[in-house]
Amino acid sequence: MGDKLQWSNEQVKCLLDTCIEEAHQLGSPGGRLHKESWVMLGKDLKETFDMDTSQKQLKNAFDNLKAKCVGWKY
């Protein structure tokens, strides 16, 4: 499995929605997600989109989106 995934808009939305939901459940909006959170996110993507992802791929995708958001805000 390569490190670079192609993300559809629906997959990105699922990634962001799940990350936001998990951060609120952890009581740390804007904070970091726990390892278990990334595992749960991977399971959600597997069930919904049949995507096989690693924690590193998920974190990279999320960090990439955060960087774009900072750029857009600037």
JOPE-V755353 format. One record per residue. N is the residue number from 1. RES is the residue in three letters. SS is DSSP state (2 for helix, 1 for strand, 0 for the rest). Layout:
# JOPE-V755353
N,RES,SS
N,RES,SS
This chain:
# JOPE-V755353
1,MET,0
2,GLY,0
3,ASP,0
4,LYS,0
5,LEU,0
6,GLN,0
7,TRP,0
8,SER,0
9,ASN,2
10,GLU,2
11,GLN,2
12,VAL,2
13,LYS,2
14,CYS,2
15,LEU,2
16,LEU,2
17,ASP,2
18,THR,2
19,CYS,2
20,ILE,2
21,GLU,2
22,GLU,2
23,ALA,2
24,HIS,2
25,GLN,2
26,LEU,2
27,GLY,0
28,SER,0
29,PRO,0
30,GLY,0
31,GLY,0
32,ARG,0
33,LEU,0
34,HIS,0
35,LYS,2
36,GLU,2
37,SER,2
38,TRP,2
39,VAL,2
40,MET,2
41,LEU,2
42,GLY,2
43,LYS,2
44,ASP,2
45,LEU,2
46,LYS,2
47,GLU,2
48,THR,2
49,PHE,2
50,ASP,0
51,MET,0
52,ASP,0
53,THR,0
54,SER,0
55,GLN,2
56,LYS,2
57,GLN,2
58,LEU,2
59,LYS,2
60,ASN,2
61,ALA,2
62,PHE,2
63,ASP,2
64,ASN,2
65,LEU,2
66,LYS,2
67,ALA,2
68,LYS,2
69,CYS,2
70,VAL,2
71,GLY,2
72,TRP,2
73,LYS,2
74,TYR,0
